[in-house]
Amino acid sequence: MIHVAIVEDEKCYADQLRQFVIRYGEQSGQEFIITAFRDGDDILRCYKSQFDIILLDIKMTFIDGLTTAEEIRRMDPEVVIMFITNLEQYAIRGYAVDALDYVLKPVSYFAFAQRLERAIARMKRREKQYMAIKIRGETQKLDIDEIWWVESQDHWLIFHTVRGKYKTKCTLRDVEEKLRMYNFIRCNKGYLANLKYVDSIENGCAMIQGEPLLISRPRKKEFMEALTNYIGSVVK
């Protein structure tokens, strides 16, 4: 059973999205429980991480979709957020809250079904993955999804994470291949960045949690291509 929230203040679009989800369920054999909200304020009042996927309009009367998504992300890092909007220019802010996709109004069923399938795939992949590192002779288990970036200093690695810093005797090459499948990529010889947490590119640096990680010239093309692919394309 997949729990879907539709947050849309225009009834015609809310009804259309509901019908699209029902239609997709009939075609795919997936079972959905659908809950509709008229505004960001409505879903935030009752939010308890109970949804798997949120279909979220951006332009709403009381609390807009981007502000709603930011609040939801603080409570729930796992839920899959997909924006339904006619405001294409907000793509980079949506990336900051780890939005999976944008579907632009007017919505076609074909585009919607493709994106819903992708959302379900991400939802099923989002089981926690860990890596073990040695710290002072003891094994420390790190949640890979909580690693912001990895920094190399001589023969030491510093893992900058949601929960703090962890230092271990290792080389960047030792962990680079392990983390590549989780959207980590080098921005220079000393840093391995988690693309999920790149807030922006400023003055040749990837900004993560307010820290600038220099993107070296030899790695710039590969890094930007990986970042672009991670963000995904806007559905028209």
Buried (B, 14 or more C-beta within 10 A) or exposed (E): EBBBBBBBBEEEBBEBBBEBBEEBBEEEEBEBEBBBBBBBBBBBEEBEEEBBBBBBBBBBEEBBBBBBBBBBBEEBBBBBBBBBBEBEEBBEBBBBBBBBBBBBEEBEEEBBBBBBEBBBEBBEEBEEBEBEBEEEEEEBEBBBBBBBBBBBEEEEBBBBBEEEEBBBEBEBEEBBEEBEEBBBBBBBEBBBBBBBBBBEBEEEBBBBEEBBBBBBEEBBEEBBEBBEEBBBEBBE
